Each structure stands twice: as structure tokens, then as C-alpha cells.
Amino acid sequence: MAAARTIKDDLLRGSFDMDLETTEGVKTFQSFEEMGIKDNLLRGIYQYGFDKPSAIQQRAIAPIIQGRDVIAQAQSGTGKTSMIALTVCHLVDTSVKE
């Protein structure tokens, strides 16, 4: 009996077939490191089991971190929610104790 696949499994394997439309000039990043994500956040990403960003994450995380307005539309289960969570965690200033 084959094991059931989950959305997380599909995300980790990048096994979604998608047609992608990206605004001209938007760079695609093949790894989380290339995006400039904080080291402590990178450790958490890898500990959770993610090896590389999904297609939507490759295109949207860096512009959001840079303060650009982003409209990201994708199929359910492609990494949109984790994309937002990652960018919010990256932008939080953990040195502020107030």
C-alpha cells in the first residue's frame, strides 16, 4: 500500500505542475540563502524540513522583504502561507524588548 502524500510532501519535493507569470524584472531565487533571510530563520526553515523554496516563494519572499508591494496568487498548498510567515518572521526586530 502506497503511503499517503500530503501537501507538505508536495512542497518539499516541488512536485506541483504550474504555469507561472511573473512581472518583468522580478528575480527568481533558487535557495533561501540567496534571498538574504536571517541565519536563525534559515535554521528553522531547514529544521522543519524545507530544502528549497517553492515556486511562489522563489518569486515573492525577496520583494516582500525589500518592502515592495506584492500580489501573489497560487493554487492551494503551494506555500503562500509559509511565504507570509517567513517574511513576517524575517522583518520582526528581535532585539527590541518592548
N, C-alpha and C positions, 0 to 999 in steps of 0.2 A: 504494500500500500504506500503510495507516494505521500510525503509529508505535505501538509497544507502550507501554501505560500501566503505570506502576509504582505501588507503594503510596505512595511519596513524592509522586508526581504527584497522587494522590488526596488525600493530606493537604494539600498545598499549595493545592489547589483547593477543599477542603472538600466533596468530592463523594461522601461516604458518606451513604446514607439510614439514619437511625437513629431508634429510639424512645428517648427519654430519660426517665429517672426520677431526680429529684434530691431530696434531703432538703430539707424546708421550711426556708427561711432561707438556703440556700446561694446566694450571688450568682454570676451568670454574667458573666465578663469578656470583652469583645469584642476586646481587644487585649492584647498582652504588657505594654505600658506601664502599663495600668490595674492590673495585678497587683502592681506595685511591684518588679519584677525589676531587679536591679543593671544599671547602664548598660553595663558591659563585657560582661555576659552578653547583654544585648539586642543589642549589636553582632554578637556571634557568631551569635545566632539569625537575624538578618536577613542576615548574610553567607552563611549556609547555605541561604538561600532561602525561609525561612518568613515569610509576611506577616501571618498571623493565627493564633491558637491553634485547634486542633481542638476539637470539642465536649467531649471528655473533659478536655482541657487547660483549657478555659474554666471548668470547674467544679471541678477538683481542685488545680491549682497553688497558688492563693492560700491555701486552707485548710491545705495541707501546709506552706507557708512560715510560716503563722501558728502552726504547732505542733499543729494538730488531727489527730486520727486520721481517716484517710480509707480507705474501701474503694471502689476504682474498678474496675468491670468493664465491658469493652467488647470489641467484635469485634477480631480480629487486624488489625493495620495501621492502627489509629485514633489512634496517638500516645501510648499508655500508657508505653512505654519512654522516649521522649524526655521525657515529663512527669516521670518519676522522675529522669532525668539532669539536667533543668533545675533541679528543686528541690534536688537534692544540690549542684549547682554553685553555686546561689544561697546555700545555707546554709554552704558552706565559707568559713572566715575566711582569706582570702589574705594577711592582714597577719601571721599567725603564721608564724615561720620555723623552728620546731622540728620 
